[in-house]
Amino acid sequence: MKYDKQPIDLSQQLALLKQRGLLVTDEEKALKQLHSISYFRLASYWRVMEVPDSINHRFLPGSYLDEVIRLYLFDKKLRTLIFTSIQDIEITLRTHVIQHFSLKYGAFWFMDEQLFKDKRIFQNCLESIQKEVGRSNEDFLKEHFAKYDDPLLPPVWKTMEVVSFGTLSKLYCNFGDTEVKKEVARSFGLPQYLYLESWMKCAAVLRNYCAHHARLWNRRFPVMPHLPKRLPLEWIGTSALRPMKLYAQLCYLAYLEQSICPNSDFNTEVVALLRDKPQVLTKAMGFPTNWQEESMWKGCSSPS
């Protein structure tokens, strides 16, 4: 079937939503909202208000545009909170990988194919690193290249500062020496490097969703974290968790924050953001009914 729909202006978009049953309390305000947030970005949030399997996208009775906007703004705050946490984790991972790997394998280990398990992944990472370094405008790289031309890339403590989190994660996961990977994992309070591998793969995907302002609250994530039954720091019960939902992602972020910043407000801010939110919302995010009784979250209150 050929796509033949034509663009419509904001007034027509609002009229279409009303025709489908979405209730609008303030049309002038609604038009301003559609002017700032595109129709199909908001569609990700009103889809849960549509009649199931409706080919005409009819809305359930009592569906309000105001509720759509509230859900959108909640997701925006959630995304900001998560992105900030991932920044902490990313910076710490860079620091620990640089320290532990370099002390054992020198300044240019990331260029040594023999140190990596999968040669294809190694080559892709090296090409990505070369591109990322090549387009960087960081002064410390300009100063390096003004003075040195051999080897082709700067030492790891300079180079790793400009590579993407995805590339950093792949370098760690593809590295062949499990002992040095265990050292990095233990610095995060994890007894096994496989746990850190799993969580870094998930965090890289989650970061990309955040960077592209994608919906998070009820998403099913394609890459799911390994959820150990026990860990040395504050952790959660995992028997009833759905690893494809957001709650599992929040749990490993909260765990890692403990080793990075013991006084982190992440847990407190998660609890504060969800305070007084209906259970239907938290359930869609994969939160178990008694999640606030877990030691990881218990006692958290909003920051002063």
C-alpha positions as CSV (number, residue, x, y, z in Angstrom):
1,M,0.0,0.0,0.0
2,K,1.3,3.4,-0.9
3,Y,1.4,6.1,1.8
4,D,-0.7,8.9,0.7
5,K,-1.4,11.0,3.8
6,Q,-0.7,14.7,3.5
7,P,0.7,17.1,6.2
8,I,-1.9,19.0,8.2
9,D,-1.5,22.1,10.3
10,L,-1.7,22.3,14.1
11,S,-5.4,23.3,14.2
12,Q,-6.2,20.3,12.0
13,Q,-4.1,18.0,14.2
14,L,-6.0,19.2,17.3
15,A,-9.3,18.7,15.5
16,L,-8.3,15.2,14.6
17,L,-7.5,14.3,18.2
18,K,-10.8,15.7,19.4
19,Q,-12.7,13.8,16.6
20,R,-11.1,10.6,17.9
21,G,-12.3,11.3,21.4
22,L,-9.4,13.1,23.2
23,L,-10.7,15.7,25.6
24,V,-9.2,19.2,25.4
25,T,-9.9,21.6,28.2
26,D,-8.0,24.6,26.8
27,E,-7.6,24.7,23.0
28,E,-5.2,27.7,23.0
29,K,-2.9,26.0,25.4
30,A,-3.2,22.7,23.5
31,L,-2.1,24.5,20.2
32,K,0.9,25.9,22.0
33,Q,1.8,22.4,23.3
34,L,1.6,21.0,19.8
35,H,3.7,23.9,18.5
36,S,6.5,22.9,21.0
37,I,6.1,19.0,21.0
38,S,5.4,17.2,17.7
39,Y,2.3,15.2,17.2
40,F,4.1,11.9,16.9
41,R,6.3,12.4,19.9
42,L,3.2,12.9,22.0
43,A,1.6,9.9,20.2
44,S,4.0,7.7,22.1
45,Y,2.3,8.8,25.3
46,W,-1.4,8.9,24.3
47,R,-1.2,5.4,22.7
48,V,-1.9,3.9,26.2
49,M,-5.2,5.9,26.2
50,E,-6.4,4.5,22.9
51,V,-9.0,1.7,22.6
52,P,-7.0,-1.5,22.3
53,D,-6.6,-2.7,18.6
54,S,-8.6,0.3,17.3
55,I,-7.7,0.8,13.7
56,N,-9.0,4.4,13.9
57,H,-7.0,5.3,17.0
58,R,-10.1,6.0,19.0
59,F,-9.5,7.2,22.6
60,L,-11.0,5.5,25.7
61,P,-13.7,7.5,27.4
62,G,-12.3,10.1,29.9
63,S,-9.0,10.5,28.0
64,Y,-7.5,14.1,28.4
65,L,-4.7,15.8,26.6
66,D,-3.7,17.3,29.9
67,E,-2.9,13.7,31.1
68,V,-0.9,13.1,28.0
69,I,1.2,16.2,28.7
70,R,1.7,15.2,32.4
71,L,2.9,11.8,31.3
72,Y,5.3,13.4,28.8
73,L,6.7,15.7,31.4
74,F,7.1,12.9,33.9
75,D,9.0,10.9,31.4
76,K,11.2,13.9,30.6
77,K,12.2,14.3,34.3
78,L,12.8,10.6,34.5
79,R,15.0,10.7,31.4
80,T,17.0,13.6,32.8
81,L,17.6,11.7,36.1
82,I,18.7,8.6,34.3
83,F,21.0,10.4,31.9
84,T,22.7,12.2,34.8
85,S,23.3,8.8,36.5
86,I,24.7,7.3,33.3
87,Q,27.1,10.2,33.0
88,D,28.5,9.4,36.5
89,I,28.9,5.8,35.6
90,E,30.5,6.5,32.2
91,I,33.1,8.9,33.6
92,T,34.0,6.4,36.4
93,L,34.2,3.5,33.9
94,R,36.6,5.4,31.7
95,T,38.7,6.2,34.7
96,H,38.9,2.6,36.0
97,V,39.5,1.1,32.6
98,I,42.3,3.5,31.9
99,Q,43.9,2.9,35.3
100,H,43.7,-0.9,35.5
101,F,44.3,-1.8,31.8
102,S,47.1,0.7,31.3
103,L,49.1,-0.3,34.4
104,K,49.2,-3.9,33.0
105,Y,49.3,-3.3,29.2
106,G,50.8,0.2,28.7
107,A,49.6,3.3,27.0
108,F,48.4,1.9,23.7
109,W,46.6,-1.4,24.6
110,F,43.5,-0.4,22.7
111,M,45.5,-0.6,19.5
112,D,46.8,-4.2,20.1
113,E,44.6,-6.7,18.3
114,Q,46.1,-9.6,20.2
115,L,44.5,-8.4,23.5
116,F,41.0,-8.7,22.2
117,K,38.7,-11.8,21.7
118,D,36.8,-10.8,18.6
119,K,39.0,-9.3,15.8
120,R,36.0,-7.9,13.9
121,I,34.7,-6.0,17.0
122,F,38.3,-4.8,17.7
123,Q,38.6,-3.4,14.2
124,N,35.2,-1.7,14.3
125,C,36.2,-0.1,17.7
126,L,39.5,1.1,16.4
127,E,37.9,2.7,13.4
128,S,35.3,4.4,15.6
129,I,38.1,5.6,17.9
130,Q,40.0,7.1,14.9
131,K,36.9,8.9,13.8
132,E,36.1,10.2,17.2
133,V,39.6,11.4,17.8
134,G,39.8,12.9,14.3
135,R,36.7,15.1,14.8
136,S,37.4,16.1,18.4
137,N,38.3,19.7,19.1
138,E,39.7,19.1,22.6
139,D,42.8,21.3,23.3
140,F,44.7,18.4,24.8
141,L,44.4,16.4,21.6
142,K,45.5,19.4,19.4
143,E,48.5,19.9,21.7
144,H,49.4,16.2,21.4
145,F,49.3,16.1,17.6
146,A,51.2,19.3,17.4
147,K,54.1,17.6,19.2
148,Y,53.8,13.8,18.4
149,D,53.0,11.9,15.2
150,D,53.9,8.3,16.4
151,P,51.9,6.2,17.2
152,L,48.9,7.2,15.1
153,L,46.7,7.8,18.1
154,P,47.4,9.5,21.5
155,P,47.9,7.3,24.7
156,V,44.8,5.8,26.2
157,W,44.4,8.4,29.0
158,K,43.9,11.0,26.3
159,T,42.1,9.0,23.7
160,M,39.5,7.4,26.0
161,E,38.3,10.8,27.0
162,V,36.7,11.4,23.6
163,V,35.4,8.0,22.7
164,S,31.7,7.2,23.0
165,F,30.2,5.2,25.8
166,G,29.2,2.5,23.3
167,T,32.8,2.1,22.1
168,L,34.1,2.1,25.7
169,S,31.6,-0.6,26.6
170,K,32.6,-2.7,23.6
171,L,36.3,-2.4,24.4
172,Y,35.7,-3.6,28.0
173,C,33.5,-6.5,26.9
174,N,35.8,-7.6,24.1
175,F,39.0,-7.5,26.2
176,G,40.6,-10.9,26.6
177,D,42.2,-10.6,30.1
178,T,39.4,-11.5,32.5
179,E,41.6,-10.9,35.6
180,V,42.0,-7.2,34.8
181,K,38.3,-7.0,33.9
182,K,37.5,-8.5,37.4
183,E,39.6,-5.7,39.0
184,V,37.5,-3.1,37.2
185,A,34.2,-4.9,38.2
186,R,35.3,-5.1,41.8
187,S,35.9,-1.3,41.9
188,F,32.1,-1.1,41.2
189,G,31.2,-3.5,44.0
190,L,30.6,-6.4,41.5
191,P,32.1,-9.8,42.2
192,Q,32.0,-10.9,38.6
193,Y,33.1,-9.0,35.4
194,L,30.2,-10.6,33.5
195,Y,27.8,-8.5,35.6
196,L,29.6,-5.3,34.6
197,E,29.6,-6.4,31.0
198,S,25.9,-6.9,31.0
199,W,25.1,-3.6,32.8
200,M,27.4,-1.6,30.5
201,K,25.7,-3.0,27.4
202,C,22.4,-2.1,28.8
203,A,23.5,1.4,30.0
204,A,24.9,2.1,26.5
205,V,21.5,1.4,24.9
206,L,19.7,3.3,27.7
207,R,22.0,6.3,27.2
208,N,21.1,6.4,23.5
209,Y,17.4,6.4,24.3
210,C,18.0,9.3,26.6
211,A,20.2,11.2,24.1
212,H,17.5,11.0,21.5
213,H,14.7,12.0,24.0
214,A,12.9,8.7,23.5
215,R,10.1,7.5,25.7
216,L,11.3,5.4,28.6
217,W,8.5,4.9,31.2
218,N,6.7,1.9,29.7
219,R,9.4,0.7,27.1
220,R,10.4,-2.9,26.7
221,F,14.2,-2.8,26.4
222,P,15.8,-5.2,23.9
223,V,19.0,-5.6,26.0
224,M,18.2,-6.9,29.5
225,P,20.5,-6.7,32.5
226,H,21.8,-9.7,34.3
227,L,20.2,-9.6,37.8
228,P,22.2,-11.5,40.4
229,K,20.4,-12.8,43.4
230,R,23.0,-11.4,45.8
231,L,25.5,-8.6,45.7
232,P,27.9,-7.1,48.3
233,L,26.2,-3.6,48.4
234,E,22.5,-2.7,48.9
235,W,20.6,-4.7,46.3
236,I,17.0,-5.8,45.6
237,G,15.1,-9.1,45.5
238,T,15.1,-10.3,41.8
239,S,12.8,-13.3,41.8
240,A,9.7,-11.5,40.5
241,L,11.4,-8.8,38.3
242,R,10.8,-8.3,34.6
243,P,14.2,-7.6,33.2
244,M,12.9,-6.0,30.0
245,K,11.3,-3.2,31.9
246,L,12.7,0.1,33.2
247,Y,12.7,-0.9,36.9
248,A,15.5,-3.4,36.3
249,Q,17.5,-0.6,34.6
250,L,17.0,1.8,37.5
251,C,18.2,-0.9,40.0
252,Y,21.6,-1.5,38.4
253,L,22.1,2.3,38.1
254,A,21.2,2.7,41.8
255,Y,23.6,-0.1,42.7
256,L,26.5,1.4,40.7
257,E,25.9,4.8,42.2
258,Q,26.7,3.4,45.6
259,S,30.3,2.7,44.6
260,I,30.8,5.9,42.6
261,C,29.2,8.3,45.0
262,P,28.1,6.9,48.4
263,N,26.1,10.2,49.0
264,S,24.4,10.1,45.6
265,D,20.8,11.4,45.5
266,F,19.8,9.1,42.7
267,N,17.7,6.7,44.9
268,T,16.1,9.6,46.7
269,E,15.2,11.4,43.5
270,V,13.7,8.2,42.0
271,V,11.5,7.8,45.1
272,A,10.6,11.5,45.0
273,L,9.7,11.4,41.3
274,L,7.4,8.5,41.8
275,R,5.8,9.7,45.0
276,D,1.9,9.7,44.8
277,K,2.1,8.2,41.2
278,P,-0.7,5.7,40.5
279,Q,0.3,2.0,40.6
280,V,-0.8,1.6,37.0
281,L,2.1,3.8,36.1
282,T,4.8,2.0,38.2
283,K,3.5,-1.4,37.1
284,A,4.0,-0.4,33.5
285,M,7.6,0.4,34.3
286,G,8.1,-3.0,35.9
287,F,8.1,-1.9,39.6
288,P,6.9,-4.7,42.0
289,T,4.1,-3.8,44.4
290,N,6.4,-3.6,47.4
291,W,9.4,-2.0,45.7
292,Q,9.8,0.8,48.4
293,E,10.3,-1.9,51.0
294,E,13.6,-3.0,49.4
295,S,16.7,-2.0,51.3
296,M,18.0,-0.1,48.3
297,W,15.0,2.3,48.3
298,K,13.7,2.1,51.9
299,G,14.1,5.2,53.9
300,C,14.7,7.4,50.8
301,S,13.1,10.8,51.1
302,S,13.1,13.9,48.9
303,P,16.3,16.0,49.1
304,S,16.0,19.1,51.3
